[in-house]
Amino acid sequence: MLFDISPKERREDFYDREGELRSLVEALRLGERLVVVYGARRIGKSSLVRVGVREIRAPYVLVDVRKLYFEEGSVRPAGFVAWLVDAMRMRSKWYERIGFRLGDALSRVRGIHAAGFGVELELKARPRLTEVLEALDEWCGEHGWRFAIVFDEAQYLRFSNTRYDGIIAWAIDNLPNLTFILTGSEVGVLREFLRLEDPEAPPYGRYRREIFLEKFTPRQALGFLKAGFKELGLQVRGAELEEAVDKLDGIVGWLTLYGYKRSIRRTPHRKTLETVFEEGSRIVLAELSKIIEYSKARYTAILKAVAQGATRWRDIKTYVEVRTGERIPDNRFTQLLGNLVKYGYLVKQGDEYSIPDPMVKHAVKNL
């Protein structure tokens, strides 16, 4: 259903985004080797990718690199390969349904054993990522498959001594049956990691398809809520839907949570909005705390200033220096603002800064 709070995998559960979905499917059908999907948090990137690969029945694996980093503290090669193999093992039933024999594909890699359509990794095995990729590519080439490897929140690959950008560039050049799909909510950071326009960077010069997901417009957001409630046979007042759209500002994840709680939990409109903001604030603060921990007081003050209406560099800086009680050099303050833009917590239009996610704005006001 449209209000399912898990990432979508079926086209009928995925609202709108026809142009973006068409672009992704086209890239896979044409055998393109690198696709980069940009978009803010909870905007629908993972759903887009899952729906797209299933649309053409392409075998795929998705590794949440951010989760790996937060659990392991880094993205070490051994841990990364273990997560990759485990993610493929968890999709073994899907592979079996479409006839893709993962066990046969990876049985040629030392330390990996076939288990029906699935695989098992030896406890002390340390296969190299390049070995796994080569085995997948070779088997796909022999049997006419294209395999999609999805690195969700790929910017976290930078937290390693391994040059994953180099491995991706090598694979693009040498493994024609693999498509790499990289997603990133920290758009500026992902661009900085890939350095696609930098002649000194490994991926430079490689063709890629870039797909950008934007927030729903008010019209799209209203249509999404109406379609979701209609699907469940519920009548909801138009004024309540319009208020939800206004408060949640086109962020698909928050709109979905509102629809889920309103329809499945059957809570009234006001209570639902209150609960969504309570839960959403906890989620965004947990995410934010990991990013700003090295300069928490300054970053918090910047976000609080913008949430309270300061939009220009000078006004924000004045607020931050008063709140923190310290003098911040101009170049350092510009860097702090730039970091929050790269991480997606601020957007800059002309000379003004704003917070694009209403949940972040609500959460930092109460810090």
N, C-alpha and C positions, 0 to 999 in steps of 0.2 A: 504494500500500500504506500501511497505518497507520504504518509506520516510515520513510516517506519524510521526509527531513529538510527538504525544501522546503515552503513553505506549501501547504496542501491546496487543491484546486479541485473535487474530486468528492465528493459526499455519502458515497459508500461508503468513502472514505479518511478520513473525519472522524468521530472517535469521540465518541459521546454528544453533549452540548450541544444536545439536541433542543429544549428550551425556548427557548434563546437564538436558535437558528437559526429556529425558528418565528416568533419576534418580529420578527426582521430581515426575513424573507420577507413577513410580513404588512404591515410598514411600506412595503415597496416596492410591494406589490400595491395598497395603499390610496393610493399616491401621496403619502405623507408626505415632507416636504421636508428634514427634519434628523434624523439618527440619530447618537447619540454612543455609542461602544463603549469602555468602560473595562475595564482589566485589567492585571495585572503583565506584565513582560517575559516573553516565551516562554510565554504562557498560551494562545495560539491566536486572537488577535484578527484577524490578517490572514487566517488560514484561514477563520474564521467568515464574514468579509465576502466572500471570494472564492467560497466555496461558496454563500452566500446569493444573490449576484447571478446566478451561473450556474444556480442552481436554477430561476429564472424566466426564464432566457435574456435577462437585461437587459444591454445594452451598458454597460460601465463603464470607468473609468480609475483607476489607483491611483498616487498620487505619494507616495514615501517622503520626507516633508519633513525628517526627521532626517538622512537621507543627503545631501540637497541642502544643508542647513545645514553639515554637516561638510566637504563638498567645496568649497562656495563661500564659506563664512565668514559668510553672511547669506542671507536669503530675499528677494532683490531681485526686483521685478516681472518684468524681462526674463528673468532666469534661471529664474524660476518658470514662466513661460509656455512657455519653451523645453523645460523638463523635462516639463510637462504635455502638450505636443504630441508630444514624443518618446515618452512613455509610451503615448499613443494610437496612434502609428505602430507601436509594437511589438505592439500588440494587433490589428493590421489583419486578420490571418488569422482571428481569432475573430470580428471584426465581419463579415467576408465570409461565414463559415459561418452566422451567424444572420440575414444579410440586411440588416445595418445599414450604410448608405453614409456612412461618415465623411467621405470626400472631398467628397461633395455637401454635407454639413452644414457643413463648414468652408471650402469654396471661396469663400464670400462674405466671409471675413475677409481684409483686406489683408495680403499677405505670406505667405499660406498657399495652397498649390496642391494640387489634387486629384491623386492618383497611384493610379488604380484605386480600390480600397476604402480606400486609405491616404492620407496627406498628407505634404507636404514643406514645411518652413519656410525661407523665404529667409534667406540668411546674415546679412544686416543688418536683417532685418525685426524690428520691435518692436511686434507686436500687443498690445493691452491685454487683460488677463485678462477684463474685463467684455465685450469684443467677442467673445471666444471663447465665453464662457458664453451670451451672447445668441444667437449663431449656432446653438449646439447646441440651445438651448431652442426656437428658432423652427422648426428643421428637425424636431425631435422632435414638436412640436405639429402640424405639417403632415402627418406620417406615422404618428402614433399610437405613438410610442416614449416610454419613460422612460429617461433616462440617469443613471447613478449616478456621482458624482464622489467618490472616496475620498481623503482626506488622512490618510495613515498617520502616526502620531506628530505630530498636528496642533498640539500645544503649541509646536513649533518655529516656527510661523508668527509668533510674537511677536518673532522676531529680524529685524525689518524696520521701515523707516519707513512702509511701507504698512499701512493698517489692514485686515488681512484679515478681522478679525471684522466690520467694517463691510461689506465686499464680500459676505461670506456672508449677512449680514442682508438686504442689498439683494436678493441673488439669491433668498432665501427668499420675499421679498415680491413679486418681479416675474417670476420665471422658474418657472412652475408645472410644467414637464416635467422638472425636474432634482431629484434627491435628493442631498444632501450627507451623506456618511458620514464622521465624524471619529473616529479612534481615538487612544488615548493610554495609554501605560504609566506616564507620570508623572501619575497621576490628579489629584493636587492642583494641579499646574502647569496642566494642561489646563483644569480648572475655573476657575482664577485667570485664565487667558487669555480664556476665553469670558465669564465673569461673567454667567451666565445669570440670576442672581437680582438683579443690580444694575440699578436703573432707569436709570442713566447709561450703561450699556453698549449698543452697537448691537444685539446679539442678544436683549436683554431682551424678554420677553413672547412670543417665538416658541415655538410648540409644538415640542417635540422628543421623540423616543423615546430613552430611555437604557437601554442594555444593559450589564450587569455580568458579567464572566467571573471566576469564582473558581478557585482551585487545585482539582485533582481531590481528592476525598476518598480515603482509603486504599483503600476498596472500588472506587472508580472507577479509580484508578491501577492496582490489581491486575488489574481487568477489562481495562483497556487493554493491558497487557503480555501477558496471556493471549491476548487476541484477536489481537494482532499476531504472536505466535509461532505461533499456530494457523494463521493465514493463510499463513504460510511453511512450515508442516508441520514445525515444530521442537518437540521436547519439552524443557522446561526445568523444573528442580526447583522445587517450590513455595517452599522455604526461600530459594532464591536470588532469586526474584521478590519475596518479602516483604522481604528485605534491601534490594533496589533501591528498592522503594516507600518504605521507611523512610528511606533515605539521600537520595533525590531529592525527597521531600516534595511530590508532587502537581504539580510544575511540568512541564507537558506537553512542553516543548522538551527538557528533560533526560531525561525518560523515553523520548522518541523517539530521542534520540541513543544512549542505552543500548541500546534495542532494535535500532537500526540496526547498531551496532558488534558487538553480540552475534550477530546473525543474518547480516548481510551480510559483515562482516569475519571472523566466526567466532572471535572472541577469547573466552577463558573468562571466567566471571563476575567474579572478583576483578580481573583485568586490565582488563576493560571498565569497571568502576566507577572504577578508578584513572585510566584514560585520560579518561573523561568529566569527572572532577574536574580533571584537568590542563588539558584543553582549555577547559572551562567557566570555570575561574579566569582564564585568559588573556582570554577574551571579556569577562567582567564587569569585569575590571580596566581593560581598554581603554575600555569604556563609562564606567566610574566616573571615570577620570582626566580626561575631558573636562568632567565636571560639577563636580568638586571642585577644579579647578586653581587657583581664586582663593583658596582657604583650605585647601590640601591637608593640612597638618599637623594642623589641628584636626578636619577631617572624618574623616581616617584614624584618628585617635585615638578619636573617638566610635564609629566602626564597630568598631574593635578592642576597645574596652571592652565593647560589647554582645555581640560574638562570644565574648568570654571569660566572659560571665555577668553583667555589670553590667546591670541592667534599669531602675533608678530614676534620676531626674534627678540627685539629689545624688551618687550613687555614680559615675555616668558622668562628671559634671563633675569630681569629685575625681581620677579616673583621667586625664582629659584634661589637667588642669592640671599634674599631676605629670609626665606624659609629654612635654608640650610645654614645660614650664618657664615658663609664663606665666599671669598672672591674667586670667581672662575675665569680664567683667561678666555678671551673671545674665541680663539681658535679651538680650544678644548670644548667650549660650549657648543660651537658649531658641529664639532665631531659627535657630541652626545646626541644632538638633534638628528644628525644624519644617521646615526646608528638606529634610532627608533623608527626612522623612515624605512631603512633597509629591512628591519625586522617586521615591518608592517603594522606597527602600533600607531604611527602617525602617517599622514599624507601631507604633501606640500603642494599647494597650488598658488603659483605666483609667489607672493611674499608671505603667504599665510599658511599656518599649520592647523590641522584638525585631526580628530580621532575618528577613524572610519567605522569602528565597531561600537555600537551603542552599549554593549555589555562592558567593554573596557572603560568607556566613559563613566558608566554608572559605578563600576567597581572602584576606580581610582578616586572618585569624589569622596568616598567614605574611608579612605586611608588616613 
